[in-house]
Amino acid sequence: MKKYIAAMDQGTTSSRTILFDRRGRMVSCGQAGFRQIYPQPGWVEHDPEDLFSSQMKSWEEALRLGGVRPEEIEAIGIANQRETAVVWDKFTGKPVYNAIVWQCRRTAAQCEQLQKTHGRQIYERTGLRTDAYFSASKIAWILDHVPFARTRAENGELLFGTVDTYLIWRLTGGRVHATDYTNASRTMLFNVHTLCWDDDLLRLFRVPRCMLPKVLPSGSDYGVTLPAFTGVSLPVCAAVGDQQGALFGHLCVRAGEAKNTYGTGCFLLMNTGSEAVESKNGLLTTLTASLTKPGYALEGSVFIGGAVVQWLRDEMKVISSAQESETLAFSVPDTGGVYFVPAFVGLGAPHWDSGCRGTICGITRGTGRAQIVRAALESIAYQVSDVVRCMERDVRLSIEKLSVDGGASANRFLMQFQADILGAEVCRPAVSETTALGAAYLAGLTSGFYRDLEQLKENAAGAECYRPEMSDALRAENLRGWESALGRALFSPEK
Ligand code: ADP
C-alpha cells in the first residue's frame, strides 16, 4: 500500500516538495530557492528552467530527508504562485522568454488605460480588476516583444501556461497541457460564470486561443510523470493556485468559511459557495478548488502585513527579530492612543488609494518603542478586519471563525488582537503548510488515498484557537481610533 502524497509547492521565491501521510501529517520537506531576475525597476522575471530544476531538487531532498522511495508515493499535487505567465515552444519545449512574474509592473500603464475603457466588462466576465498583476497583459507583452512570437503563436507553435501548467507539461514529457479552474481564473482571460476561455477577452488582449491549456477541476487526472524525473512514473492528481490551495488546506469548503495568510502581505479568501458574489467594496471574485465544478470565493489583500514588522527590524532597527515584536507588544497594556497606518505603497480594499502613504499618529511624550511596535502589529489586524467587514457586507453574513497561516500568524499577540478586533475566533491549524496541504488533500481525494472530507476534518485536530476577549465598548473605541488614523493617512478622505 502506498504511504504518501507529495505536494509540490512552487512559490515566488522558492520551490518546495512536502510529503504527507494518511493522517495529513508532514513527513518531510525539501526546499530550493531560485534566482529573482529584475531587468528594470518594477520588472520581475523567473527563468522557467530554474522553476523546474529547483522543484526537482526539492523533490529529491524531500525523499532523502523522509527516507522515502518514489514507489511509496501515491500521487502528486501541485500548488503554485498564481498569475505568473510562461510561453514556450510546443515542439522544442524551450520558453521563448522568461516567466513574467505576478509582481511585474511592465504592463501597468496599458492596464490602467484598459480599466477605464473595459474595466466593467472585464470585471463582469472574470471577477477581476484590470491590473498588470494578472496573466493576460503579460502574455500579450511576450507576443508583442519577442521576434515572430505572435505569428508563431497564431500558427499553433507556442503554448501558454501558468506555472502549474508549465510544471505539468515538463513532468509529463509534453503530453499534458492543462491547468485548473483556480489558476485559469487568475489569467483575466477566463469567464468565471461560463467556466470557459472568453473569446471577447482573447480578442481584447490579442491572445490566440490555440495557445491556451485545457481547464480541469483542481483535483483531476493531469497525466503521469516521466520516471526520469520522479524515479517511477507517478500520477499528477491535482493543480491549484496557492491561495485557493490554502483555502482548501484549511477545509474552508462551505459558504462563509474564510482564511487569511499573514505573509509579507495578507491574502484573504472567503468561500461564497455556488454563488459568484459581486463585490460592492472592490474585492475580487475568484474560483475555488474542488474535485468537480468549482465554487466561488471573494478575495481581498492587504499590501503591507508582516512587512511592517520587517520594516521595524530592518529600516527602523527598533527590534532585532520578528519574534521580539510579540514580547514588546505584550509588555504594555495598550498603545497609549498610538495608531500606525502602514500605507507604504498606498492602501487596497476597501480604500483603494494608491497615492496615500504611511502615518503614525497619536504620539505623546510617553510613547516608546513598545507602543510603536504594538501599534504596528495592531495595524495588521485592523487592515485584515477591514477586508473581512467588506466580505461580510458583500455576502450579508458574519464570519464566526477565521482560519490563519503564514509567517506572522506565529505571533500570539497579533492572533489574540485579531480575534478581539474581529469579535470572531481565530484558529491556526497544527500543520502550518496549508497551501501544500491543500494540494495534497486534492490529489489524495482524487486518487482515493484520502476517503472524504470527514476523514480530513478528523486529521485537522490540534489547531490553536484564540477567542475574542475584548469588550464591545473597547473594540468600538479602538476601531474609532483606527478610522480616524486612516482618515489622516488617506489622500482624499472624503472619497
Ligand atoms: P512570504 O511568504 O510573504 O515571504 P511568510 O509567510 O514567510 O511570508 O512570512 C514572513 C513575514 O512574516 C515577514 O514579513 C515577517 O516580518 C513576518 N513575521 C514572521 N514571524 C513573525 C512574528 N513572530 N511576528 C510578526 N511577524 C512575523
Residues whose N, C-alpha, C, O or C-beta is under 5 A from the ligand:
A	BS01	ADP	Y262 G263 T264 G265 G306 A307 V309 Q310 A322 Q323 G406 G407 A408 A410 N411
